[in-house]
């Protein structure tokens, strides 16, 4: 069973260490984020807040990471859906993909 909280922590640590990672490790970061997305419905509000705070860091550093990963990955060939925006960091960096803040809390 996937330990989603551990995956979120790994994702966050990798974002914080983005400069130290190889392009291959950085691409793995995107795979981790996709795994977490598949489990999003199981996350607590606290886990979602932590995840989205890391997402904001990724968005803030999108240009830097896109340039780093493009050595081994062509974002233009990405077949991933736009909902998985991390596979389209080139478009995030250019402003083609924009974001709005929405409530992440379930009605309780």
Secondary structure, 3 states (H helix, E strand, C coil): CCCHHHHHHHHHHHHHCHHHCCHHHHHHHHHHHHHHHHCHHHCCHHHHHHHHHHHHHHHHCHHHHHHHHCCCCCHHHCCCCCCCHHHHHHHHHHCCCCCCCCCCCCCC
